[in-house]
Amino acid sequence: MMEEIESDNLSDCPPSAKLVYKVLEYDGPLTQKQIVEESMLSARTVRYALERLEEIGMVNEGIYFADARQSLYRLEEPVAADGGLDESAPTEDACCAE
């Protein structure tokens, strides 16, 4: 169910935003510089993609404590209907468990 909602939001995004979303999905919270390195997109393209993803509420910008001049970007946590975290959504470690 949550994957359907995410794919609907991503379907309207440019390919660069989809790539940035996937990089964050696989590699976890990253700075803009790290996203540029992982995605091999230009810094300007990554900035634009992050803006688009933030507009639709799929990415969250936070403080990067190792260097306060940079921001840390992470995927927005799915929220259940009651306002708590959605327990049915896959967790970061779910792909590694067998």
TORPANU-148009 format. One line per 2 residues: number of its first residue (from 1); for each residue z, x, y of N, C-alpha, C. Coordinates in Angstrom, 1 decimal. Each point is the difference from the previous one (the first is absolute). Example, Ala and Ser with C-alpha at 12.3 -4.5 7.8 and 13.67 -1.06 7.14 Angstrom:
1 = 7.8,13.2,-5.7,0.0,-0.9,1.2,0.0,0.9,1.2; -0.7,-0.4,1.1,0.0,0.9,1.1,0.8,-0.8,1.1
END
This chain:
1 = 0.0,0.8,-1.2,0.0,-0.8,1.2,0.0,0.9,1.3; 0.9,1.0,0.0,0.1,0.8,1.2,-1.3,0.9,0.1
3 = -0.5,0.4,-1.1,-1.3,0.8,0.0,-1.1,-0.8,0.6; 0.0,-1.3,-0.2,-1.1,-0.9,0.6,0.2,0.0,1.5
5 = 1.2,-0.2,0.5,0.2,0.0,1.4,-0.4,1.3,0.6; 0.4,1.1,-0.6,-0.3,1.3,0.5,-1.5,0.2,0.0
7 = -0.7,-0.4,-1.0,-1.5,0.2,-0.1,-0.7,-0.8,1.1; 0.6,-1.2,0.3,-0.6,-0.9,1.0,0.1,0.7,1.4
9 = 1.2,0.6,0.3,0.1,0.7,1.2,-0.8,1.2,0.1; -0.1,0.8,-1.1,-0.8,1.2,0.0,-1.5,-0.3,0.0
11 = -0.5,-1.1,-0.4,-1.4,-0.3,-0.1,-0.6,-0.1,1.4; 0.8,-0.3,1.0,-0.6,0.0,1.4,0.1,1.3,0.7
13 = 0.6,1.0,-0.7,0.2,1.3,0.7,-1.2,0.9,-0.3; -0.2,1.0,0.9,-1.0,1.0,-0.3,0.3,0.9,-1.2
15 = -1.0,0.7,-0.5,0.2,0.8,-1.2,1.1,1.1,0.3; 0.1,0.5,1.2,1.0,1.1,0.3,1.4,-0.6,-0.2
17 = 0.2,-1.2,0.5,1.3,-0.6,-0.2,0.4,-0.3,-1.4; -1.0,-0.3,-0.8,0.2,-0.2,-1.5,0.4,1.3,-0.6
19 = -0.7,1.1,0.4,0.3,1.3,-0.6,1.4,0.4,0.4; 0.4,-0.1,1.3,1.3,0.3,0.5,1.1,-0.8,-0.8
21 = -0.3,-1.3,-0.2,1.0,-0.8,-0.8,0.2,0.6,-1.4; -1.1,0.3,-0.6,0.1,0.6,-1.4,0.7,1.3,0.0
23 = -0.2,0.9,1.0,0.7,1.2,0.1,1.5,-0.2,0.1; 0.3,-0.9,0.8,1.5,-0.4,0.2,0.5,-0.6,-1.3
25 = -0.8,-0.8,-0.6,0.5,-0.6,-1.3,0.3,1.0,-1.1; -0.9,1.0,-0.1,0.2,1.0,-1.0,0.9,1.1,0.3
27 = 0.0,0.5,1.3,0.8,1.2,0.4,1.2,-0.3,0.8; 0.3,-1.3,0.2,1.3,-0.4,0.6,0.0,0.2,1.5
29 = 1.1,0.0,0.7,0.1,0.2,1.4,-0.5,1.3,0.4; -0.9,0.0,1.0,-0.7,1.2,0.5,-0.1,0.0,1.5
31 = -0.1,1.2,0.6,-0.3,0.1,1.4,-1.5,-0.2,0.2; -0.4,-0.2,1.3,-1.4,-0.1,0.3,-0.7,1.3,-0.5
33 = 0.5,1.1,0.3,-0.6,1.3,-0.4,-0.2,0.1,-1.5; 1.0,-0.4,-0.8,-0.1,0.0,-1.4,-1.0,-1.0,-0.5
35 = -0.2,-1.1,0.6,-1.0,-1.0,-0.3,-1.4,0.6,0.2; -0.1,0.7,1.1,-1.3,0.6,0.4,-0.4,1.0,-1.1
37 = 1.0,0.8,-0.5,-0.2,1.0,-1.0,-0.4,-0.6,-1.4; 0.8,-1.1,-0.3,-0.3,-0.6,-1.3,-1.3,-0.8,-0.1
39 = -0.3,-0.7,1.1,-1.2,-0.9,0.1,-1.3,0.8,0.3; 0.2,1.1,0.7,-1.2,0.8,0.5,-0.7,-0.8,1.1
41 = 0.6,-0.9,0.7,-0.5,-0.7,1.1,0.4,0.7,1.3; -0.7,-0.2,1.1,0.4,0.6,1.2,1.3,-0.6,0.5
43 = 0.6,0.7,0.9,1.3,-0.5,0.6,-0.2,-1.3,0.7; -1.1,0.0,0.8,-0.3,-1.3,0.7,-0.3,-1.2,-0.9
45 = -0.7,0.3,-1.1,-0.2,-1.1,-0.9,1.3,-0.5,-0.7; 0.8,0.9,-0.3,1.3,-0.3,-0.6,0.9,-0.8,1.0
47 = 0.0,0.4,1.2,0.7,-0.7,1.1,-0.5,-1.5,0.1; -1.3,-0.1,0.0,-0.6,-1.4,0.1,0.4,-0.8,-1.3
49 = -0.1,0.6,-1.1,0.3,-0.7,-1.3,1.5,-0.4,0.0; 0.9,0.9,0.4,1.4,-0.4,0.1,0.3,-1.1,1.0
51 = -0.7,0.0,1.1,0.2,-1.1,1.0,-0.4,-1.3,-0.6; -1.2,0.0,-0.7,-0.4,-1.3,-0.7,0.9,-0.4,-1.0
53 = 0.6,0.9,-0.9,0.9,-0.4,-1.0,1.3,-0.5,0.6; 0.4,0.6,1.1,1.3,-0.5,0.7,-0.2,-1.4,0.5
55 = -1.2,-0.2,0.6,-0.3,-1.3,0.6,0.1,-1.2,-1.0; -0.4,0.3,-1.3,0.1,-1.1,-1.0,1.3,0.1,-0.8
57 = 0.9,0.9,0.4,1.3,0.1,-0.6,0.1,0.6,-1.4; -1.0,0.9,-0.3,0.0,0.6,-1.3,0.7,1.4,0.0
59 = 0.1,0.6,1.2,0.5,1.3,0.1,1.2,0.0,1.1; 1.0,0.8,-0.3,1.1,0.1,0.9,0.2,1.4,0.5
61 = 0.2,0.1,1.3,0.1,1.4,0.6,1.5,0.2,0.2; 0.5,1.2,-0.5,1.4,0.3,0.2,0.2,1.4,0.5
63 = 1.2,0.4,0.1,0.4,1.4,0.5,-0.1,1.0,-1.1; -0.7,1.1,0.2,-0.1,1.1,-0.9,1.2,1.0,0.4
65 = 1.0,0.0,-0.8,1.2,0.8,0.4,-0.2,1.5,0.0; -0.9,0.5,-0.8,-0.3,1.4,-0.1,-0.6,0.5,1.3
67 = -0.8,-0.9,0.7,-0.6,0.4,1.3,-0.1,-1.3,0.8; 0.9,-0.2,0.9,0.1,-1.3,0.8,-1.2,-0.2,0.9
69 = -0.9,1.0,0.1,-1.2,-0.2,0.8,-1.1,-0.8,-0.8; 0.2,-0.1,-1.2,-1.0,-0.7,-0.9,0.6,-1.3,-0.5
71 = -0.8,-0.9,-0.4,0.4,-1.2,-0.6,-0.3,0.0,-1.5; 0.8,-0.8,-0.8,-0.2,-0.1,-1.4,-0.5,-1.4,-0.3
73 = -1.1,0.0,-0.7,-0.6,-1.3,-0.3,0.2,-0.3,-1.5; 0.3,-1.3,-0.2,0.3,-0.5,-1.4,-0.6,-1.4,-0.1
75 = -0.2,-0.4,-1.2,-0.5,-1.4,-0.2,1.2,-0.9,0.2; -0.3,-1.2,0.6,1.0,-1.0,0.2,0.5,-0.6,-1.3
77 = 1.3,-0.1,-0.1,0.6,-0.6,-1.2,-0.3,-1.5,-0.1; -0.4,-0.4,-1.2,-0.3,-1.5,-0.2,1.3,-0.7,0.1
79 = 0.0,-1.2,0.7,1.2,-0.8,0.2,-0.1,-1.3,-0.8; 1.0,-0.4,-0.7,0.0,-1.2,-0.7,0.2,-1.2,0.9
81 = -0.2,-1.2,-0.5,0.0,-1.2,0.8,1.4,-0.2,0.6; 1.1,0.5,-0.7,1.3,-0.2,0.5,0.5,1.0,1.1
83 = -0.9,1.0,0.3,0.3,1.0,1.0,0.4,1.3,-0.6; 0.3,0.0,-1.3,0.4,1.3,-0.6,-1.2,0.7,-0.5
85 = 0.3,1.2,-0.6,-1.2,0.7,-0.6,-0.5,-0.7,-1.2; -1.3,0.1,-0.1,-0.7,-0.7,-1.1,0.2,0.8,-1.3
87 = 0.8,-0.4,-0.9,0.3,0.7,-1.3,-1.2,0.0,-0.9; -0.9,-1.0,0.1,-1.1,0.0,-0.9,-1.1,0.9,0.4
89 = 0.0,0.6,1.2,-1.0,0.9,0.4,0.2,1.3,-0.7; -1.1,0.7,-0.3,0.2,1.3,-0.7,0.7,1.0,0.9
91 = 0.8,0.9,-0.6,0.7,1.0,0.8,-0.8,1.3,-0.1; 0.4,1.0,0.8,-0.7,1.2,0.0,0.1,0.7,-1.3
93 = 1.1,-0.1,-0.7,0.1,0.7,-1.3,-0.6,-0.8,-1.2; -0.5,-1.2,0.3,-0.5,-0.9,-1.1,-1.2,0.7,-0.7
95 = -0.8,0.7,0.8,-1.2,0.6,-0.6,0.3,1.1,-1.0; 1.1,0.6,0.2,0.4,1.2,-0.8,0.8,-0.4,-1.3
97 = 0.6,-1.2,0.0,0.8,-0.4,-1.2,-0.9,-0.4,-1.1; 0.3,0.4,-1.2,-0.8,-0.4,-1.1,0.9,-0.5,-1.1
END
